[in-house]
Amino acid sequence: MTPGKERGGEVFYWLARKVWQQRDPSVMPTEARLLAAAMRGAEQYVAAMAARAQAKGGQP
């Protein structure tokens, strides 16, 4: 690769078609944290839908 005309700075990184690097599981949340976040989101959604139904005169 050869760089083109410089336009105001240094190259921070070059894009590559393919790379290989070691796995690092610590960069992703654990399965337990993902599940906990999904459950919180589901509970918030159900609570919001129940409040909406109750506001319209329905039962939760």
Secondary structure, DSSP 4 states (H G I P E B T S, - for coil): ----S--SS-------S-------GGGS--HHHHHHHHHHHHHHHHHHHHHHHHHTT---
